Amino acid sequence: MGSLLMVVFRSLVIPLQAAVMNLLSIGASLGVIVAIFQWGWFGGLMGVQQGPIESFIPVMLFAIVFGLSMDYEVFLVSRMHERWVNTGDDSRAVQEGLALTGRVVTAAAAIMVCVFLSFMLGEDRIIKEFGLSLASAVFLDALIIRCLLLPAVLSIVGARTWQIPAWLDRLLPRINIEGSGLSGTVEPSDGTPRGSRRSRHEVATEGADG
């Protein structure tokens, strides 16, 4: 997945922060179920007895949370990258990307959290472990990791977020998932067009008219 992020966004920072933040969200959710189910914190409130964690829970948690968190990651970063391509302003790109997609991510995460928390209504301990671990992972990943830490890290890193060594850029294949290669101009933060390169659509239209 890191290689795919590197190819799509032409960045070394994006795959690195995605890997680190995935480990943070999974580690935090594992800490939650260990505290409740193994150490007995809030056991009476949750209706569970203190005991060991099922061995398959961390494996299932890692696989499912990885898929969900990558969805949120790509959704947020794609819009930020799109705004950076159009404006050339890294700070503005992060702000507008988060503003345009943050509510969608949090709403989707809220639905998933409610679904997983409903597993706590049953009597089976394994189902409760599974539901609480997924609910806590999605909540922490969407709210804390993606909507707070991710924009903060990209803002601190700045323009270096979207940079990649020239030799590596030449080796990687080019995948245009946003249509950015068809844009006519790149506008800097002050709103004035940068360059006079025409888009392929304009060239094709002129050729058809001729």
C-alpha positions as protocol buffer text, in pm:
chain_id: "A"
residue {
  index: 1
  type: MET
  ca { x: 0 y: 0 z: 0 }
}
residue {
  index: 2
  type: GLY
  ca { x: 287 y: 236 z: 73 }
}
residue {
  index: 3
  type: SER
  ca { x: 424 y: 187 z: -278 }
}
residue {
  index: 4
  type: LEU
  ca { x: 84 y: 263 z: -428 }
}
residue {
  index: 5
  type: LEU
  ca { x: 54 y: 585 z: -226 }
}
residue {
  index: 6
  type: MET
  ca { x: 402 y: 683 z: -339 }
}
residue {
  index: 7
  type: VAL
  ca { x: 314 y: 622 z: -705 }
}
residue {
  index: 8
  type: VAL
  ca { x: -19 y: 805 z: -692 }
}
residue {
  index: 9
  type: PHE
  ca { x: 83 y: 1111 z: -490 }
}
residue {
  index: 10
  type: ARG
  ca { x: 453 y: 1126 z: -592 }
}
residue {
  index: 11
  type: SER
  ca { x: 552 y: 1168 z: -230 }
}
residue {
  index: 12
  type: LEU
  ca { x: 768 y: 1000 z: 33 }
}
residue {
  index: 13
  type: VAL
  ca { x: 595 y: 1170 z: 325 }
}
residue {
  index: 14
  type: ILE
  ca { x: 245 y: 1037 z: 253 }
}
residue {
  index: 15
  type: PRO
  ca { x: 324 y: 662 z: 265 }
}
residue {
  index: 16
  type: LEU
  ca { x: 551 y: 710 z: 567 }
}
residue {
  index: 17
  type: GLN
  ca { x: 294 y: 897 z: 773 }
}
residue {
  index: 18
  type: ALA
  ca { x: 21 y: 653 z: 663 }
}
residue {
  index: 19
  type: ALA
  ca { x: 219 y: 356 z: 794 }
}
residue {
  index: 20
  type: VAL
  ca { x: 306 y: 524 z: 1124 }
}
residue {
  index: 21
  type: MET
  ca { x: -47 y: 650 z: 1185 }
}
residue {
  index: 22
  type: ASN
  ca { x: -200 y: 311 z: 1106 }
}
residue {
  index: 23
  type: LEU
  ca { x: 20 y: 159 z: 1376 }
}
residue {
  index: 24
  type: LEU
  ca { x: -88 y: 434 z: 1616 }
}
residue {
  index: 25
  type: SER
  ca { x: -460 y: 373 z: 1563 }
}
residue {
  index: 26
  type: ILE
  ca { x: -428 y: -6 z: 1587 }
}
residue {
  index: 27
  type: GLY
  ca { x: -205 y: 17 z: 1894 }
}
residue {
  index: 28
  type: ALA
  ca { x: -446 y: 255 z: 2066 }
}
residue {
  index: 29
  type: SER
  ca { x: -746 y: 29 z: 2000 }
}
residue {
  index: 30
  type: LEU
  ca { x: -556 y: -273 z: 2130 }
}
residue {
  index: 31
  type: GLY
  ca { x: -477 y: -73 z: 2442 }
}
residue {
  index: 32
  type: VAL
  ca { x: -848 y: -5 z: 2493 }
}
residue {
  index: 33
  type: ILE
  ca { x: -953 y: -370 z: 2484 }
}
residue {
  index: 34
  type: VAL
  ca { x: -658 y: -477 z: 2700 }
}
residue {
  index: 35
  type: ALA
  ca { x: -750 y: -218 z: 2963 }
}
residue {
  index: 36
  type: ILE
  ca { x: -1118 y: -323 z: 2968 }
}
residue {
  index: 37
  type: PHE
  ca { x: -1112 y: -698 z: 2904 }
}
residue {
  index: 38
  type: GLN
  ca { x: -774 y: -801 z: 3043 }
}
residue {
  index: 39
  type: TRP
  ca { x: -711 y: -548 z: 3323 }
}
residue {
  index: 40
  type: GLY
  ca { x: -1077 y: -515 z: 3417 }
}
residue {
  index: 41
  type: TRP
  ca { x: -1117 y: -137 z: 3385 }
}
residue {
  index: 42
  type: PHE
  ca { x: -1487 y: -44 z: 3365 }
}
residue {
  index: 43
  type: GLY
  ca { x: -1565 y: -414 z: 3351 }
}
residue {
  index: 44
  type: GLY
  ca { x: -1884 y: -374 z: 3552 }
}
residue {
  index: 45
  type: LEU
  ca { x: -2003 y: -93 z: 3327 }
}
residue {
  index: 46
  type: MET
  ca { x: -1933 y: -297 z: 3015 }
}
residue {
  index: 47
  type: GLY
  ca { x: -2071 y: -617 z: 3159 }
}
residue {
  index: 48
  type: VAL
  ca { x: -1752 y: -818 z: 3110 }
}
residue {
  index: 49
  type: GLN
  ca { x: -1526 y: -1020 z: 3337 }
}
residue {
  index: 50
  type: GLN
  ca { x: -1150 y: -978 z: 3360 }
}
residue {
  index: 51
  type: GLY
  ca { x: -965 y: -1233 z: 3149 }
}
residue {
  index: 52
  type: PRO
  ca { x: -732 y: -1294 z: 2852 }
}
residue {
  index: 53
  type: ILE
  ca { x: -782 y: -1146 z: 2506 }
}
residue {
  index: 54
  type: GLU
  ca { x: -871 y: -1390 z: 2231 }
}
residue {
  index: 55
  type: SER
  ca { x: -566 y: -1458 z: 2014 }
}
residue {
  index: 56
  type: PHE
  ca { x: -735 y: -1389 z: 1681 }
}
residue {
  index: 57
  type: ILE
  ca { x: -866 y: -1044 z: 1780 }
}
residue {
  index: 58
  type: PRO
  ca { x: -540 y: -852 z: 1708 }
}
residue {
  index: 59
  type: VAL
  ca { x: -504 y: -1025 z: 1370 }
}
residue {
  index: 60
  type: MET
  ca { x: -861 y: -948 z: 1262 }
}
residue {
  index: 61
  type: LEU
  ca { x: -835 y: -597 z: 1402 }
}
residue {
  index: 62
  type: PHE
  ca { x: -520 y: -520 z: 1204 }
}
residue {
  index: 63
  type: ALA
  ca { x: -669 y: -643 z: 875 }
}
residue {
  index: 64
  type: ILE
  ca { x: -1003 y: -464 z: 907 }
}
residue {
  index: 65
  type: VAL
  ca { x: -872 y: -138 z: 1051 }
}
residue {
  index: 66
  type: PHE
  ca { x: -598 y: -122 z: 788 }
}
residue {
  index: 67
  type: GLY
  ca { x: -859 y: -130 z: 512 }
}
residue {
  index: 68
  type: LEU
  ca { x: -1084 y: 129 z: 677 }
}
residue {
  index: 69
  type: SER
  ca { x: -801 y: 366 z: 766 }
}
residue {
  index: 70
  type: MET
  ca { x: -659 y: 352 z: 414 }
}
residue {
  index: 71
  type: ASP
  ca { x: -1000 y: 451 z: 280 }
}
residue {
  index: 72
  type: TYR
  ca { x: -1001 y: 757 z: 504 }
}
residue {
  index: 73
  type: GLU
  ca { x: -636 y: 831 z: 420 }
}
residue {
  index: 74
  type: VAL
  ca { x: -682 y: 819 z: 43 }
}
residue {
  index: 75
  type: PHE
  ca { x: -1008 y: 1014 z: 59 }
}
residue {
  index: 76
  type: LEU
  ca { x: -853 y: 1299 z: 258 }
}
residue {
  index: 77
  type: VAL
  ca { x: -513 y: 1311 z: 90 }
}
residue {
  index: 78
  type: SER
  ca { x: -661 y: 1291 z: -261 }
}
residue {
  index: 79
  type: ARG
  ca { x: -856 y: 1610 z: -206 }
}
residue {
  index: 80
  type: MET
  ca { x: -556 y: 1781 z: -44 }
}
residue {
  index: 81
  type: HIS
  ca { x: -336 y: 1679 z: -337 }
}
residue {
  index: 82
  type: GLU
  ca { x: -599 y: 1802 z: -582 }
}
residue {
  index: 83
  type: ARG
  ca { x: -609 y: 2142 z: -410 }
}
residue {
  index: 84
  type: TRP
  ca { x: -228 y: 2160 z: -407 }
}
residue {
  index: 85
  type: VAL
  ca { x: -213 y: 2088 z: -780 }
}
residue {
  index: 86
  type: ASN
  ca { x: -468 y: 2363 z: -847 }
}
residue {
  index: 87
  type: THR
  ca { x: -330 y: 2627 z: -610 }
}
residue {
  index: 88
  type: GLY
  ca { x: 38 y: 2549 z: -547 }
}
residue {
  index: 89
  type: ASP
  ca { x: -17 y: 2651 z: -181 }
}
residue {
  index: 90
  type: ASP
  ca { x: 50 y: 2359 z: 56 }
}
residue {
  index: 91
  type: SER
  ca { x: -110 y: 2523 z: 361 }
}
residue {
  index: 92
  type: ARG
  ca { x: -424 y: 2616 z: 172 }
}
residue {
  index: 93
  type: ALA
  ca { x: -438 y: 2267 z: 20 }
}
residue {
  index: 94
  type: VAL
  ca { x: -443 y: 2103 z: 364 }
}
residue {
  index: 95
  type: GLN
  ca { x: -705 y: 2343 z: 498 }
}
residue {
  index: 96
  type: GLU
  ca { x: -940 y: 2317 z: 202 }
}
residue {
  index: 97
  type: GLY
  ca { x: -892 y: 1943 z: 166 }
}
residue {
  index: 98
  type: LEU
  ca { x: -984 y: 1886 z: 529 }
}
residue {
  index: 99
  type: ALA
  ca { x: -1277 y: 2128 z: 511 }
}
residue {
  index: 100
  type: LEU
  ca { x: -1420 y: 1957 z: 204 }
}
residue {
  index: 101
  type: THR
  ca { x: -1381 y: 1596 z: 321 }
}
residue {
  index: 102
  type: GLY
  ca { x: -1354 y: 1603 z: 701 }
}
residue {
  index: 103
  type: ARG
  ca { x: -1728 y: 1597 z: 765 }
}
residue {
  index: 104
  type: VAL
  ca { x: -1779 y: 1308 z: 524 }
}
residue {
  index: 105
  type: VAL
  ca { x: -1508 y: 1105 z: 696 }
}
residue {
  index: 106
  type: THR
  ca { x: -1640 y: 1174 z: 1046 }
}
residue {
  index: 107
  type: ALA
  ca { x: -1999 y: 1096 z: 941 }
}
residue {
  index: 108
  type: ALA
  ca { x: -1895 y: 765 z: 784 }
}
residue {
  index: 109
  type: ALA
  ca { x: -1686 y: 681 z: 1090 }
}
residue {
  index: 110
  type: ALA
  ca { x: -1976 y: 765 z: 1324 }
}
residue {
  index: 111
  type: ILE
  ca { x: -2197 y: 514 z: 1143 }
}
residue {
  index: 112
  type: MET
  ca { x: -1930 y: 244 z: 1172 }
}
residue {
  index: 113
  type: VAL
  ca { x: -1875 y: 319 z: 1542 }
}
residue {
  index: 114
  type: CYS
  ca { x: -2248 y: 286 z: 1615 }
}
residue {
  index: 115
  type: VAL
  ca { x: -2264 y: -45 z: 1428 }
}
residue {
  index: 116
  type: PHE
  ca { x: -1963 y: -190 z: 1611 }
}
residue {
  index: 117
  type: LEU
  ca { x: -2078 y: -64 z: 1951 }
}
residue {
  index: 118
  type: SER
  ca { x: -2406 y: -250 z: 1901 }
}
residue {
  index: 119
  type: PHE
  ca { x: -2201 y: -570 z: 1939 }
}
residue {
  index: 120
  type: MET
  ca { x: -2162 y: -477 z: 2306 }
}
residue {
  index: 121
  type: LEU
  ca { x: -2533 y: -540 z: 2361 }
}
residue {
  index: 122
  type: GLY
  ca { x: -2488 y: -914 z: 2331 }
}
residue {
  index: 123
  type: GLU
  ca { x: -2372 y: -1158 z: 2598 }
}
residue {
  index: 124
  type: ASP
  ca { x: -2084 y: -1326 z: 2413 }
}
residue {
  index: 125
  type: ARG
  ca { x: -1744 y: -1206 z: 2536 }
}
residue {
  index: 126
  type: ILE
  ca { x: -1571 y: -1262 z: 2199 }
}
residue {
  index: 127
  type: ILE
  ca { x: -1832 y: -1057 z: 2015 }
}
residue {
  index: 128
  type: LYS
  ca { x: -1790 y: -779 z: 2268 }
}
residue {
  index: 129
  type: GLU
  ca { x: -1413 y: -780 z: 2227 }
}
residue {
  index: 130
  type: PHE
  ca { x: -1449 y: -769 z: 1852 }
}
residue {
  index: 131
  type: GLY
  ca { x: -1707 y: -488 z: 1854 }
}
residue {
  index: 132
  type: LEU
  ca { x: -1531 y: -266 z: 2108 }
}
residue {
  index: 133
  type: SER
  ca { x: -1191 y: -304 z: 1943 }
}
residue {
  index: 134
  type: LEU
  ca { x: -1329 y: -205 z: 1602 }
}
residue {
  index: 135
  type: ALA
  ca { x: -1539 y: 80 z: 1741 }
}
residue {
  index: 136
  type: SER
  ca { x: -1247 y: 229 z: 1932 }
}
residue {
  index: 137
  type: ALA
  ca { x: -1013 y: 183 z: 1633 }
}
residue {
  index: 138
  type: VAL
  ca { x: -1247 y: 357 z: 1388 }
}
residue {
  index: 139
  type: PHE
  ca { x: -1322 y: 638 z: 1634 }
}
residue {
  index: 140
  type: LEU
  ca { x: -956 y: 706 z: 1710 }
}
residue {
  index: 141
  type: ASP
  ca { x: -844 y: 669 z: 1349 }
}
residue {
  index: 142
  type: ALA
  ca { x: -1107 y: 896 z: 1196 }
}
residue {
  index: 143
  type: LEU
  ca { x: -1127 y: 1165 z: 1463 }
}
residue {
  index: 144
  type: ILE
  ca { x: -780 y: 1181 z: 1616 }
}
residue {
  index: 145
  type: ILE
  ca { x: -549 y: 1036 z: 1351 }
}
residue {
  index: 146
  type: ARG
  ca { x: -698 y: 1149 z: 1019 }
}
residue {
  index: 147
  type: CYS
  ca { x: -873 y: 1474 z: 1114 }
}
residue {
  index: 148
  type: LEU
  ca { x: -619 y: 1605 z: 1368 }
}
residue {
  index: 149
  type: LEU
  ca { x: -276 y: 1444 z: 1338 }
}
residue {
  index: 150
  type: LEU
  ca { x: -272 y: 1404 z: 960 }
}
residue {
  index: 151
  type: PRO
  ca { x: -342 y: 1772 z: 878 }
}
residue {
  index: 152
  type: ALA
  ca { x: -105 y: 1882 z: 1156 }
}
residue {
  index: 153
  type: VAL
  ca { x: 181 y: 1671 z: 1021 }
}
residue {
  index: 154
  type: LEU
  ca { x: 127 y: 1782 z: 662 }
}
residue {
  index: 155
  type: SER
  ca { x: 110 y: 2146 z: 769 }
}
residue {
  index: 156
  type: ILE
  ca { x: 438 y: 2112 z: 959 }
}
residue {
  index: 157
  type: VAL
  ca { x: 613 y: 1934 z: 673 }
}
residue {
  index: 158
  type: GLY
  ca { x: 482 y: 2191 z: 426 }
}
residue {
  index: 159
  type: ALA
  ca { x: 570 y: 2179 z: 56 }
}
residue {
  index: 160
  type: ARG
  ca { x: 807 y: 1886 z: 115 }
}
residue {
  index: 161
  type: THR
  ca { x: 497 y: 1668 z: 148 }
}
residue {
  index: 162
  type: TRP
  ca { x: 452 y: 1665 z: -229 }
}
residue {
  index: 163
  type: GLN
  ca { x: 817 y: 1632 z: -327 }
}
residue {
  index: 164
  type: ILE
  ca { x: 1003 y: 1322 z: -440 }
}
residue {
  index: 165
  type: PRO
  ca { x: 1363 y: 1272 z: -557 }
}
residue {
  index: 166
  type: ALA
  ca { x: 1398 y: 1315 z: -932 }
}
residue {
  index: 167
  type: TRP
  ca { x: 1566 y: 977 z: -983 }
}
residue {
  index: 168
  type: LEU
  ca { x: 1284 y: 800 z: -799 }
}
residue {
  index: 169
  type: ASP
  ca { x: 1020 y: 997 z: -986 }
}
residue {
  index: 170
  type: ARG
  ca { x: 1165 y: 873 z: -1316 }
}
residue {
  index: 171
  type: LEU
  ca { x: 1157 y: 510 z: -1198 }
}
residue {
  index: 172
  type: LEU
  ca { x: 797 y: 511 z: -1075 }
}
residue {
  index: 173
  type: PRO
  ca { x: 508 y: 460 z: -1317 }
}
residue {
  index: 174
  type: ARG
  ca { x: 264 y: 747 z: -1361 }
}
residue {
  index: 175
  type: ILE
  ca { x: -98 y: 694 z: -1261 }
}
residue {
  index: 176
  type: ASN
  ca { x: -336 y: 985 z: -1317 }
}
residue {
  index: 177
  type: ILE
  ca { x: -637 y: 914 z: -1093 }
}
residue {
  index: 178
  type: GLU
  ca { x: -748 y: 1276 z: -1050 }
}
residue {
  index: 179
  type: GLY
  ca { x: -728 y: 1407 z: -1405 }
}
residue {
  index: 180
  type: SER
  ca { x: -462 y: 1652 z: -1291 }
}
residue {
  index: 181
  type: GLY
  ca { x: -262 y: 1583 z: -1604 }
}
residue {
  index: 182
  type: LEU
  ca { x: -547 y: 1739 z: -1807 }
}
residue {
  index: 183
  type: SER
  ca { x: -555 y: 2069 z: -1620 }
}
residue {
  index: 184
  type: GLY
  ca { x: -460 y: 2371 z: -1821 }
}
residue {
  index: 185
  type: THR
  ca { x: -291 y: 2590 z: -1562 }
}
residue {
  index: 186
  type: VAL
  ca { x: -174 y: 2577 z: -1204 }
}
residue {
  index: 187
  type: GLU
  ca { x: -286 y: 2869 z: -994 }
}
residue {
  index: 188
  type: PRO
  ca { x: -70 y: 2990 z: -704 }
}
residue {
  index: 189
  type: SER
  ca { x: -213 y: 3112 z: -376 }
}
residue {
  index: 190
  type: ASP
  ca { x: -269 y: 3469 z: -501 }
}
residue {
  index: 191
  type: GLY
  ca { x: -513 y: 3345 z: -769 }
}
residue {
  index: 192
  type: THR
  ca { x: -308 y: 3447 z: -1076 }
}
residue {
  index: 193
  type: PRO
  ca { x: -256 y: 3177 z: -1340 }
}
residue {
  index: 194
  type: ARG
  ca { x: 87 y: 3020 z: -1344 }
}
residue {
  index: 195
  type: GLY
  ca { x: 216 y: 2956 z: -1697 }
}
residue {
  index: 196
  type: SER
  ca { x: 28 y: 2949 z: -2021 }
}
residue {
  index: 197
  type: ARG
  ca { x: 19 y: 2575 z: -2091 }
}
residue {
  index: 198
  type: ARG
  ca { x: -305 y: 2477 z: -2262 }
}
residue {
  index: 199
  type: SER
  ca { x: -496 y: 2166 z: -2164 }
}
residue {
  index: 200
  type: ARG
  ca { x: -536 y: 1864 z: -2390 }
}
residue {
  index: 201
  type: HIS
  ca { x: -907 y: 1935 z: -2404 }
}
residue {
  index: 202
  type: GLU
  ca { x: -847 y: 2284 z: -2545 }
}
residue {
  index: 203
  type: VAL
  ca { x: -600 y: 2153 z: -2803 }
}
residue {
  index: 204
  type: ALA
  ca { x: -843 y: 1880 z: -2909 }
}
residue {
  index: 205
  type: THR
  ca { x: -1129 y: 2129 z: -2936 }
}
residue {
  index: 206
  type: GLU
  ca { x: -926 y: 2364 z: -3152 }
}
residue {
  index: 207
  type: GLY
  ca { x: -826 y: 2076 z: -3377 }
}
residue {
  index: 208
  type: ALA
  ca { x: -1189 y: 1969 z: -3418 }
}
residue {
  index: 209
  type: ASP
  ca { x: -1299 y: 2323 z: -3500 }
}
residue {
  index: 210
  type: GLY
  ca { x: -1021 y: 2357 z: -3757 }
}
